Amino acid sequence: MKKKNMSEINQLKVDLRNKNSMYENQKNVNIKLKIEIKELKAENKKLTILVEELLKKFKQQESIINDLNSKIEKLEKNSTNSSKPPSTDLVKKNKSLRWKSNNKSWWQKWHNWCCEKQSNDPNEIVECKPERCSVCWKEFDSNTKFKFLWKKQKIDISKIIKQITEYRLMWTKCSCWNKEKWKYPDDVKAPVQYWTNLQSFVGYLSVSHSIPQKRITNIFEDMLDVKLSVWTIDNILSKTKAKLSGYTEEIMKIIKTRHRVWSDETWTRVQKENWYCWTWQNDLWSYYFSKKSRAYQVIYDIFWEDYNWTMLHDCFAAQNNTVAKNHQLCHPHLLRDLIFCLELENSSWAFDMIGLLLKSEKARNIIWKEWFDEKKRAKIQKYYIDKLNSMLKKVPETKETLRLYKRFKKHNMMIFTFMKYKDVPHHNNSSEQAIRSHKIKKKVSGWFRSEEWISRHDTILSFIETMKKQDRNILKSLNEAIEWKFYFCLN
C-alpha cells in the first residue's frame, strides 16, 4: 500500500514538473508575443504615417494633373483657332487664315508707294550757287546769271511758344463827369484761363494717343513752359466732353441711317471693376459707349430697335438679338473656331466648312463685278446657301465640332448675307480695329478712375475717330467744336 502511494506521489511530482516546464515555456512564448505585438504596433504607426504622406502626395499630384490638363486645354485653344486675344497665347506663333499664294510678301503691283510731297510755298528759299568754275577756276560775280536746275526741301518745326492775350479793362471820364468803363468779353471770366487751342490739344493727347494726365503736364511744361496741374487737365476734359456730347448724339443718329453698321464690344476696367465698351461704326462714323453690363439691354438703350439695314458682328448673343433687317456673322471668328475643331478632333466637317467659307469669300469678289451676269450671280448665291444647308444635315459626332455645328445651324441665315449685297463685307475687322483704342488705354493707364472718366473718354473718342475716318484735321475740328463752329459733312 505504501509502495503504491509513493509511486503515485512520484508520478504527481513528474506531472507537476512537466506542467511547470510547460508553464515556463508558455510564459516565454507570451513574452515573445508581447515583444512582437509592440514591434507590430510601432511598425503600424510608421505605416500609418507613410500612408498619410502618400495621400498628401497623391492629392498634390492630382492638383498638378488638373493644372496640366487646364494648361493643355489653353495650349489647344489660342488666338489662331478661337476668339482669345493673342496676349493669352502660351506659345507665340504666327498663323494666318489666308491660303498661300505666289505673291511677294513685301511688294505688290497695286501698292501705291508714296512719300512727303514737295511744297509749292516754302517759308525760306536758299539758292545753292557755285562760287567758281570747276575747270578754269574763274570766280563768278554778282552779275552772273544762274538758271534753275533742281530743288530739294527739308522740313522742320519752328520753336513752339505760348501765346498770351491780355484783356485790359479801360475806363474814361465823360464831359458830364460820368466815369464810364467797358466790360470784358463774355467768355473771359477768370484772371487766367486756357483757351480753345490748348483745350483741343489736351483732349487730342489724352484720348487719341492715350497719354496719362501726368505725362501731359510734363509735355506742356517742357514744350510750352505752361504749368498745368492734373486737376486742370481733368477740368479741361470735362468741359470738352460737355461741348462734344451734342455732336456724338448726332453721330449715333447718322449711323442708324446707314445701310451697314459694324458692332463689337470689349471689356475694360473702371474703379477696379470690369466694364464693357461697345462700339457701333461704319466707314465714316464711329460711336463708343461704356457700361458695366454686357447684356442686350445696353443695345436696347443705345441703339434701340428701329434699325432696318445690315448689322455685322461676331456671334455674341446680344449682338445676334439686335433688331435689324439682316445680320452678317464675322467669318474670321468662325474660321478660328473651325480650325480649332480641325486641329483637336481632325473633324472632316470642319475641314469642309472652312473650304466653303473661303471659297464663298473669293466668289463674292467676282460675282459683284460690273461685267458679271445677274442670273449667274443669283445661281452662285443659291449654290452656297444650298451647300451650307446640305452640310448642316450631316451631324458630327465629336464634342467640340458638335457644339460648333449647333451654332452654325442656329445662325445659318447670318453666314452668307454678304453674298447678296455689294457693299457688305464678310468680316468685322473694322470694329475690332475701332475697339482697339480702349485696349491701348487700359494697357497704358490700367483703368479709369470713375464712370465720368470713361464717359468723357467715349464722347471725345467718338468725335476724334469720326474725324479720322473723314480725313479731317483732328485738332482743327476739335477747336471748332469747342467754339461751337463745327458742322458735319453728310456727303
For each residue, the residues with C-beta under 8 A, 3 or more apart:
1: 4 5
2: 5 6
3: 6 7
4: 1 7 8
5: 1 2 8 9
6: 2 3 9 10
7: 3 4 10 11
8: 4 5 11 12
9: 5 6 12 13
10: 6 7 13 14
11: 7 8 14 15
12: 8 9 15 16
13: 9 10 16 17
14: 10 11 17 18
15: 11 12 18 19
16: 12 13 19 20
17: 13 14 20 21
18: 14 15 21 22
19: 15 16 22 23
20: 16 17 23 24
21: 17 18 24 25
22: 18 19 25 26
23: 19 20 26 27
24: 20 21 27 28
25: 21 22 28 29
26: 22 23 29 30
27: 23 24 30 31
28: 24 25 31 32
29: 25 26 32 33
30: 26 27 33 34
31: 27 28 34 35
32: 28 29 35 36
33: 29 30 36 37
34: 30 31 37 38
35: 31 32 38 39
36: 32 33 39 40
37: 33 34 40 41
38: 34 35 41 42
39: 35 36 42 43
40: 36 37 43 44
41: 37 38 44 45
42: 38 39 45 46
43: 39 40 46 47
44: 40 41 47 48
45: 41 42 48 49
46: 42 43 49 50
47: 43 44 50 51
48: 44 45 51 52
49: 45 46 52 53
50: 46 47 53 54
51: 47 48 54 55
52: 48 49 55 56
53: 49 50 56 57
54: 50 51 57 58
55: 51 52 58 59
56: 52 53 59 60
57: 53 54 60 61
58: 54 55 61 62
59: 55 56 62 63
60: 56 57 63 64
61: 57 58 64 65
62: 58 59 65 66
63: 59 60 66 67
64: 60 61 67 68
65: 61 62 68 69
66: 62 63 69 70
67: 63 64 70 71
68: 64 65 71 72
69: 65 66 72 73
70: 66 67 73 74
71: 67 68 74 75 90
72: 68 69 75 76
73: 69 70 76 77
74: 70 71 77 78 88 90
75: 71 72 78 90 91
76: 72 73 81 340 343 344
77: 73 74 81 82 84 340
78: 74 75 81 82 84 88 89 90 91
79: 82 84 85 86 88 89 336
80: 93 95 97 336 339
81: 76 77 78 336 337 339 340 343
82: 77 78 79 336 337 340
83: 314 333 336 337
84: 77 78 79 88 89
85: 79 88
86: 79 89 92
87:
88: 74 78 79 84 85
89: 78 79 84 86 92 93
90: 71 74 75 78
91: 75 78
92: 86 89
93: 80 89
94:
95: 80
96:
97: 80 332 335 336 339
98: 101
99: 358
100:
101: 98
102:
103: 108
104: 107 108
105:
106:
107: 104 111
108: 103 104 111
109:
110:
111: 107 108
112:
113:
114:
115:
116: 155
117:
118: 151 153
119: 122 153
120:
121:
122: 119 125 153
123:
124:
125: 122
126:
127: 146
128:
129: 140 146
130: 133 134 140
131: 139 140
132: 137 138 139 140
133: 130 136 137 138 140
134: 130 137
135:
136: 133
137: 132 133 134
138: 132 133
139: 131 132
140: 129 130 131 132 133 144
141: 144
142:
143:
144: 140 141
145:
146: 127 129
147:
148: 151
149:
150:
151: 118 148
152:
153: 118 119 122
154:
155: 116
156:
157: 160
158:
159:
160: 157 223 224
161: 224
162: 224 225 226
163:
164:
165: 195
166:
167: 184 185 188
168:
169: 181 182 183 184
170: 181 182
171: 179 180 181 182
172: 179 180 181
173: 177 178 179 180
174: 177 178 179 180
175:
176:
177: 173 174
178: 173 174
179: 171 172 173 174
180: 171 172 173 174
181: 169 170 171 172
182: 169 170 171
183: 169
184: 167 169 188 189
185: 167 188
186:
187:
188: 167 184 185 193
189: 184 193
190: 193
191:
192:
193: 188 189 190
194: 198 199 228 232 236
195: 165 198 199
196: 199 200 479 482 483
197: 200 201 475 479
198: 194 195 201 202 226 236
199: 194 195 196 202 203 236 239 240 478 482
200: 196 197 203 204 240 475 478 479 482
201: 197 198 204 205 475
202: 198 199 205 206 216 228 233 236 237 240
203: 199 200 206 207 208 236 237 240 460 464 478
204: 200 201 207 208 209 464 474 475 478
205: 201 202 208 209 211 216 219
206: 202 203 209 210 211 213 216 233 237 457 460
207: 203 204 210 457 460 461 464
208: 203 204 205 461 464 474
209: 204 205 206
210: 206 207 437 440 441 444 445
211: 205 206 215 216 219 444
212: 215 216 444 445
213: 206 216 217 230 233 234
214: 217 218 230
215: 211 212 218 219
216: 202 205 206 211 212 213 219 220 228 233
217: 213 214 220 221 227 228 229 230 233
218: 214 215 221 222
219: 205 211 215 216 222 223
220: 216 217 223 224 226 227 228
221: 217 218 224 225 226 227 228
222: 218 219
223: 160 219 220
224: 160 161 162 220 221
225: 162 221
226: 162 198 220 221
227: 217 220 221
228: 194 202 216 217 220 221 232 233
229: 217 232 233
230: 213 214 217 233 234
231: 234 235
232: 194 228 229 235 236
233: 202 206 213 216 217 228 229 230 236 237
234: 213 230 231 237 238
235: 231 232 238 239
236: 194 198 199 202 203 232 233 239 240
237: 202 203 206 233 234 240 241 456 460
238: 234 235 241 242 452 456
239: 199 235 236 242 243
240: 199 200 202 203 236 237 243 244 456 460 478 482
241: 237 238 244 245 455 456 459 460
242: 238 239 245
243: 239 240 246 481 482 484
244: 240 241 247 248 459 460 462 463 481
245: 241 242 248 249 459
246: 243 249 250
247: 244 250 251 463 481 486 488
248: 244 245 251 252 287 458 459 462 463
249: 245 246 252 253
250: 246 247 253 254 488
251: 247 248 254 255 285 286 287 462 463 466 488
252: 248 249 255 256 280 287 302 303
253: 249 250 256 257
254: 250 251 257 258 285 488 490
255: 251 252 258 261 280 281 282 285 287
256: 252 253 261 303 304 306 307
257: 253 254
258: 254 255 261 282 285 309
259: 309 310 423
260: 282 309 310 311 312 421 423 424
261: 255 256 258 280 281 282 307 309 310 311 312
262: 279 280 281 282 312 313 428 430 431 434
263: 278 279 280 281 303 311 312 313 319 322 428 431
264: 278 279 313 314 428 431 432 434 435
265: 276 277 278 279 294 316 318 319 435
266: 276 277 435 438 439
267: 274 275 276 277 294
268: 274 275 276 277 290 438 439 441 442 447 448 454
269: 272 273 274 275 442 446 447 448
270: 273 275 290 292 447 448 450 451 453 454
271: 447 448 449 450 451
272: 269 447
273: 269 270 292
274: 267 268 269 292
275: 267 268 269 270 290 291 292 448 454
276: 265 266 267 268 290 291 292 293 294 298
277: 265 266 267 268 288 289 290 435 438 454 458
278: 263 264 265 288 289 290 291 298 299 302
279: 262 263 264 265 286 287 288 289 431 434 435
280: 252 255 261 262 263 286 287 302 303
281: 255 261 262 263 285 286 287 430 431 434 465
282: 255 258 260 261 262 285 430
283: 430 469
284: 466 469 470
285: 251 254 255 258 281 282 466 469
286: 251 279 280 281 434 461 462 465 466 469
287: 248 251 252 255 279 280 281 462
288: 277 278 279 438 458 459 461 462 465
289: 277 278 279 298 302 458
290: 268 270 275 276 277 278 438 454 455 457 458
291: 275 276 278 298
292: 270 273 274 275 276
293: 276 297 298
294: 265 267 276 298 318
295: 298 318
296: 299 300 317 318 321 322
297: 293 300 301
298: 276 278 289 291 293 294 295 301 302 318
299: 278 296 302 303 318 319 321 322
300: 296 297 303 304 305
301: 297 298 304
302: 252 278 280 289 298 299
303: 252 256 263 280 299 300 307 322
304: 256 300 301 307
305: 300 323
306: 256 323
307: 256 261 303 304 311 322 323 324 325
308: 324 325
309: 258 259 260 261 324 325 326
310: 259 260 261 324 325 326 327 328 417 421 424
311: 260 261 263 307 319 322 324 326 327 328
312: 260 261 262 263 327 328 330 424 425 427 428 431
313: 262 263 264 316 319 320 322 327 328 329 330 428 431
314: 83 264 319 329 330 333 428
315: 319 320 329 330 333 334 407 411
316: 265 313 319 320
317: 296 320 321
318: 265 294 295 296 298 299 321 322
319: 263 265 299 311 313 314 315 316 322
320: 313 315 316 317 327 411 414
321: 296 299 317 318
322: 263 296 299 303 307 311 313 318 319 327
323: 305 306 307
324: 307 308 309 310 311 327
325: 307 308 309 310
326: 309 310 311 417 420 421 424
327: 310 311 312 313 320 322 324 411 413 414 417
328: 310 311 312 313 414 417 418 424 425 426
329: 313 314 315 333 334 411 414 415
330: 312 313 314 315 333 334 426 427 428 429
331: 334 335 357 361 426 427
332: 97 335 336 427 428 429
333: 83 314 315 329 330 336 337 428
334: 315 329 330 331 337 338 357 408 415
335: 97 331 332 338 339 354 357 358
336: 79 80 81 82 83 97 332 333 339 340
337: 81 82 83 333 334 340 341 404 407
338: 334 335 341 342 350 353 354 357 404
339: 80 81 97 335 336 342 343 350 354
340: 76 77 81 82 336 337 343 344 400
341: 337 338 344 345 347 349 350 398 400 401 404
342: 338 339 345 346 347 350 351 354
343: 76 81 339 340
344: 76 340 341 400
345: 341 342 350 398 399 400 401
346: 342
347: 341 342 350 351 396 398 400 401
348: 351 352
349: 341 352 353 391 394 396 401 405
350: 338 339 341 342 345 347 353 354 396 401 404
351: 342 347 348 354 355
352: 348 349 355 356 391
353: 338 349 350 356 357 391 408
354: 335 338 339 342 350 351 357 358
355: 351 352 358 359
356: 352 353 359 360 384 387 388 391
357: 331 334 335 338 353 354 360 361 415
358: 99 335 354 355 361 362
359: 355 356 362 363 384
360: 356 357 363 364 384 416 419 426
361: 331 357 358 364 365 426
362: 358 359 365 366
363: 359 360 366 367 380 384 419
364: 360 361 367 368 418 419 426
365: 361 362 368 369
366: 362 363 369 372
367: 363 364 372 376 377 380 381 419
368: 364 365 372 377 422
369: 365 366 372
370:
371:
372: 366 367 368 369 376 377
373: 376 377
374: 377 378
375: 378 379
376: 367 372 373 379 380
377: 367 368 372 373 374 380 381
378: 374 375 381 382
379: 375 376 382 383
380: 363 367 376 377 383 384 419
381: 367 377 378 384 385 416 419 420
382: 378 379 385 386
383: 379 380 386 387
384: 356 359 360 363 380 381 387 388 416 419
385: 381 382 388 389 416
386: 382 383 389 390
387: 356 383 384 390 391
388: 356 384 385 391 392 408 412 415 416
389: 385 386 392 393 412
390: 386 387 393 394
391: 349 352 353 356 387 388 394
392: 388 389 405 408 409 412
393: 389 390
394: 349 390 391
395: 402 405
396: 347 349 350 401 402 405
397: 401 402
398: 341 345 347 401 402
399: 345 402 403
400: 340 341 344 345 347 403 404
401: 341 345 347 349 350 396 397 398 404 405
402: 395 396 397 398 399 405 406
403: 399 400 406 407
404: 337 338 341 350 400 401 407 408
405: 349 392 395 396 401 402 408 409
406: 402 403 409 410
407: 315 337 403 404 410 411
408: 334 353 388 392 404 405 411 412 415
409: 392 405 406 412
410: 406 407
411: 315 320 327 329 407 408 414 415
412: 388 389 392 408 409 415
413: 327 417
414: 320 327 328 329 411 417
415: 329 334 357 388 408 411 412
416: 360 381 384 385 388 419 420
417: 310 326 327 328 413 414 420 421 424
418: 328 364 421 424 425 426
419: 360 363 364 367 380 381 384 416
420: 326 381 416 417 424
421: 260 310 326 417 418 424
422: 368
423: 259 260
424: 260 310 312 326 328 417 418 420 421
425: 312 328 418 429
426: 328 330 331 360 361 364 418
427: 312 330 331 332
428: 262 263 264 312 313 314 330 332 333 431 432
429: 330 332 425 432 433
430: 262 281 282 283 433 434
431: 262 263 264 279 281 312 313 428 434 435
432: 264 428 429 435 436
433: 429 430 436
434: 262 264 279 281 286 430 431 437 465
435: 264 265 266 277 279 431 432 438 439
436: 432 433 439 440
437: 210 434 440 441 461 465
438: 266 268 277 288 290 435 441 442
439: 266 268 435 436 442 443
440: 210 436 437 443 444
441: 210 268 437 438 444 445 457
442: 268 269 438 439 445 446 447
443: 439 440
444: 210 211 212 440 441
445: 210 212 441 442 448
446: 269 442
447: 268 269 270 271 272 442
448: 268 269 270 271 275 445 451 453 454 457
449: 271 453
450: 270 271 453 454
451: 270 271 448 454 455
452: 238 455 456
453: 270 448 449 450 456 457
454: 268 270 275 277 290 448 450 451 457 458
455: 241 290 451 452 458 459
456: 237 238 240 241 452 453 459 460
457: 206 207 290 441 448 453 454 460 461
458: 248 277 288 289 290 454 455 461 462
459: 241 244 245 248 288 455 456 462 463
460: 203 206 207 237 240 241 244 456 457 463 464
461: 207 208 286 288 437 457 458 464 465
462: 244 248 251 286 287 288 458 459 465 466
463: 244 247 248 251 459 460 466 467 477 478 481
464: 203 204 207 208 460 461 467 468 474 478
465: 281 286 288 434 437 461 462 468 469
466: 251 284 285 286 462 463 469 470
467: 463 464 470 472 473 474 477 478
468: 464 465 471 474
469: 283 284 285 286 465 466
470: 284 466 467 489
471: 468
472: 467 476 477 489
473: 467 476 477
474: 204 208 464 467 468 477 478
475: 197 200 201 204 478 479
476: 472 473 479 480
477: 463 467 472 473 474 480 481 486
478: 199 200 203 204 240 463 464 467 474 475 481 482
479: 196 197 200 475 476 482 483
480: 476 477 483 485 486
481: 243 244 247 463 477 478 484 485 486
482: 196 199 200 240 243 478 479
483: 196 479 480 486
484: 243 481
485: 480 481
486: 247 477 480 481 483
487:
488: 247 250 251 254
489: 470 472
490: 254
491:
